[in-house]
Amino acid sequence: MIKNTKPLSMAESLEFIKKTEDSEVDVAGFIKKFTKLNHKEAKELRKKLEDLDLMKMRVEYLVKVIDLMPENSEELNKIFVDVSLDEDETKKILETVKEFK
């Protein structure tokens, strides 16, 4: 049953995946191959990004920033495709992400 439709990063989703031994597919193991943070670090990064209080930062972008951990403005602009960030916004986001590398 779906209780909530809040977008989550891959790392945050690990908290909700039930571990079953008889499962044919190890979903948690698959996700861990692509994540750079654990779910606690991802939640902390989400909180810090939300605290930046940027109007252009929609939750969909926030989740992708956590998943991809961009290192420069070019990578960040690939996430924010329909919005253009100014230099100050870009700098704030990248500095926040850098804290978790």
N, C-alpha and C positions, 0 to 999 in steps of 0.2 A: 504494500500500500504506500502510495506517495503521500508524504506528510508536508513536504516543503520543496519548493523549486528554486531555492537560492543557488546561484552558480558557485561552484567550489573549484579550487585548483586541484590538480591531481594529488598533490601531497596532502591537502586537507581531506580529500575523499578517502584516503587510507583509513582514517579514523572510523568510517562508517561501513567499511567492507567487512563482512562476517567471514571469519576464517573457518573453512570446513575442510576436513581431511579427505573426504571422499570426492571433492570437486575435481573435475577433469581439467579445468583451467585455473591456474593460479593467478587470479586477477591482481592481488596485492603485489606479487612478485613481478608481474608485468609492469605495473605502474611504477614500482621502485626503480626499474631500469631507466625511466625517463625523468624522474624527479631529482632535483638537486637539494631539496630540503626535506626534513621530516615534518609531520603534520603540526607539531608545536611551533617550529620555526616559521612555517607557512602562515599560521594564525597570527604570530607576532608581526610578521612582515605585512600581512593584510591590515592589521590594526595601525601600523605606522603609516602605511600608504593612505588609509582612510583619514588619519589625523592630519595629513597634508592639506586636506579640505580643498582639493582642486575641482573646480566645476566640470572640467572636461573628463574627469576620471570616472567613467561609468564602471559598474561592477564587472561587466564583461572584459573590459580592458584590464582592470585590477587583477582578475584571475589569470589572464594571459601574461601579465608582467611577472606574477609569481611563478607560473609554469616555465617561462622562457628565460627569466633572469637576464634581461638585456644588459650589455656592457657599454654600449655607446648610443649616441642619438640616432644613428641609422637603424639599429636594431629596434629601438623604442618606437621610431616612426612607422615601422612595419606593423606594429600592434595598433597604433592610433591612426588607422588609414583614413577615416572620414573626418578627423579633427586635426587641426595643426596646433601643436604645442609651441609655446614661446620658449625662449632660451632658459628663463628662470624655472618654468615648470619642468622642463626636461632635466635640468640640473638637480632639482629637488628629488625627482623620481630616481634618477640614476645614483645619487648619493645614498638614498635610502636602500636601494637594492644592493649597493656595494657593501653595506654594513653586514649583509648576510652571506657574503661569498667566502 
